[in-house]
Amino acid sequence: MFKGITAVLLFIASHSLGWANQEQPSEQGAMLSDYQSLDEALDSAPFIELGETTFSILFWDLYQSRLLTTSGRYPISAQKEMLVYQINYQADISSDDLIKRTVEQWQHLNISPEVYTPYLAPLKTIWPDIVDGDNLALLMTEQRSTFFFNGKRVGAINDAQFGQLFIDIWLSENTSQPKLRAELLGDNND
């Protein structure tokens, strides 16, 4: 039983991360979305919360998460809108386990290893070990995914494909957690 619970805990934690420390200039030479804190990013535009959810196994709450966009809808137009996905952890998990569970979810979504493998090394450099009470957030903008740990910037991946690939873990119609998807998108009708 604990083996199954551990696997689920790891799965949950892995769904909140996907960060890399690849700071590359845009074509214009300026850095895209150079926010140094999550508060700075959230203050940069009016974000609207679509939904929030708590992921639990049996009697244990593993994390709470919420989805915000600048348009108040999902999917977003990455060229014009921004998205924040924020996770508040209520369990400990190592960065290695986060990466492992993220890969398992991409495999669940039938994502080709050729697509996700290039992100694994950068993720390893950014993902911290998580302890109960930690917060991780993703800010998706055009061409960049910026990550924040406990409100502070920890890195970014300058790739338009990565952000969608990562957020699909929760928001794809084929997610392994359809109830969480519905709650994040504001469909709380059971």
C-alpha positions in Angstrom: 0.0 0.0 0.0 2.8 2.4 0.9 4.5 1.7 -2.4 1.3 2.9 -4.3 1.0 5.9 -2.0 4.6 6.8 -2.5 4.2 6.6 -6.3 1.1 8.8 -6.2 2.9 11.3 -4.0 5.8 11.5 -6.4 3.5 11.8 -9.3 1.8 14.8 -7.7 4.9 16.5 -6.9 6.3 16.0 -10.3 3.5 17.8 -11.9 4.4 21.1 -10.5 7.8 21.4 -11.9 9.6 21.8 -15.1 12.3 24.3 -14.9 15.5 25.0 -16.5 18.2 27.6 -16.1 18.6 28.5 -19.7 18.8 32.3 -19.8 19.1 33.3 -23.5 18.4 36.7 -25.1 15.5 37.1 -27.5 16.2 38.2 -31.1 16.0 41.8 -30.0 18.8 41.1 -27.4 16.5 41.7 -24.4 15.5 39.0 -21.9 11.9 38.0 -22.1 9.9 38.1 -18.8 12.8 38.9 -16.5 10.7 39.0 -13.4 12.8 38.3 -10.3 9.8 37.4 -8.1 6.4 35.9 -8.6 4.8 38.9 -7.0 6.5 41.1 -9.6 5.1 38.9 -12.4 1.6 38.9 -10.9 1.7 42.7 -10.5 2.8 43.2 -14.2 -0.7 42.5 -15.6 -4.2 41.7 -14.3 -4.3 38.0 -13.7 -7.7 36.2 -13.3 -8.0 32.9 -11.4 -9.7 30.2 -13.4 -9.7 27.6 -10.7 -7.9 25.9 -7.9 -7.8 22.3 -6.6 -6.3 20.1 -3.9 -4.7 16.8 -4.8 -5.2 14.2 -2.1 -4.6 10.6 -1.6 -6.8 8.9 0.9 -6.7 11.3 3.9 -3.5 13.1 2.8 -3.5 16.4 1.0 -0.4 16.4 -1.2 -0.6 19.8 -2.8 -2.9 22.7 -3.7 -2.7 24.4 -7.0 -4.3 27.2 -8.9 -4.4 28.4 -12.5 -4.4 32.1 -13.5 -4.4 33.8 -16.9 -4.4 37.4 -18.1 -7.4 36.7 -20.3 -9.5 34.7 -17.7 -9.7 31.7 -20.1 -7.7 28.7 -21.2 -6.2 27.9 -23.6 -4.4 31.2 -24.0 -2.9 32.9 -27.0 0.8 32.8 -26.0 1.6 35.8 -28.2 -0.8 38.0 -26.3 -1.5 36.5 -22.9 0.3 35.0 -19.9 -0.5 32.1 -17.6 0.6 31.2 -14.1 0.3 27.8 -12.6 1.1 27.7 -8.9 1.5 24.7 -6.6 1.7 24.8 -2.8 3.2 21.5 -1.5 2.0 19.7 1.5 4.5 16.8 1.3 8.3 16.4 0.8 9.7 15.2 -2.6 13.2 15.1 -4.0 14.0 16.9 -7.3 15.0 13.5 -8.8 11.6 12.1 -8.0 9.9 15.2 -9.5 11.7 14.7 -12.8 10.9 11.0 -12.8 7.2 11.6 -12.2 7.1 14.4 -14.8 8.6 12.0 -17.4 6.0 9.4 -16.4 3.2 11.9 -17.1 4.6 12.9 -20.4 4.7 9.2 -21.3 1.1 8.9 -20.2 0.3 11.7 -22.7 2.2 9.8 -25.4 4.8 12.5 -25.7 7.8 11.2 -27.7 11.1 10.9 -25.7 12.7 12.9 -28.5 10.4 15.8 -27.5 11.0 15.8 -23.7 14.5 14.4 -23.3 16.3 17.8 -24.1 14.5 19.4 -21.2 15.6 16.8 -18.5 19.2 18.2 -18.0 18.0 21.8 -17.6 15.3 20.7 -15.2 17.8 18.9 -13.1 19.8 22.1 -12.7 16.7 24.1 -11.5 14.4 21.7 -9.5 15.0 21.9 -5.8 14.1 19.3 -3.3 10.7 20.1 -2.0 9.6 20.2 1.6 6.1 20.6 3.1 5.1 24.3 2.7 7.2 25.1 -0.4 5.7 26.8 -3.4 6.5 26.4 -7.1 5.1 28.4 -9.9 5.3 28.5 -13.7 4.9 31.8 -15.7 4.2 31.1 -19.3 4.8 33.9 -21.8 5.6 34.0 -25.5 8.7 32.0 -26.1 9.6 31.5 -22.4 8.6 29.6 -19.2 9.9 31.2 -16.0 9.9 29.3 -12.7 9.7 30.6 -9.2 10.5 28.7 -6.0 8.9 30.2 -2.8 8.3 33.4 -4.8 11.8 33.8 -6.2 12.9 33.2 -9.7 15.0 30.1 -10.1 15.3 29.8 -13.9 13.7 29.8 -17.3 13.4 27.8 -20.4 13.4 29.9 -23.6 11.4 27.6 -25.8 7.8 28.2 -26.9 7.0 24.5 -26.9 8.1 23.7 -23.3 5.5 25.6 -21.4 2.6 24.0 -23.2 4.2 20.6 -22.8 4.6 21.1 -19.1 1.1 22.5 -18.4 -0.4 19.7 -20.5 0.4 17.4 -17.6 -2.6 18.9 -15.8 -4.6 20.6 -18.6 -4.5 18.2 -21.5 -7.8 16.4 -22.2 -5.8 13.2 -21.8 -4.4 14.1 -18.4 -4.2 11.3 -15.8 -6.1 13.6 -13.4 -9.3 14.7 -15.2 -11.0 15.9 -11.9 -8.0 18.2 -11.2 -8.2 19.5 -14.7 -11.9 20.4 -14.4 -11.3 22.2 -11.1 -8.3 24.1 -12.4 -10.4 25.2 -15.4 -13.3 26.3 -13.1 -15.7 23.4 -13.8 -16.5 22.5 -10.2 -19.7 20.7 -11.1 -19.5 17.0 -10.0 
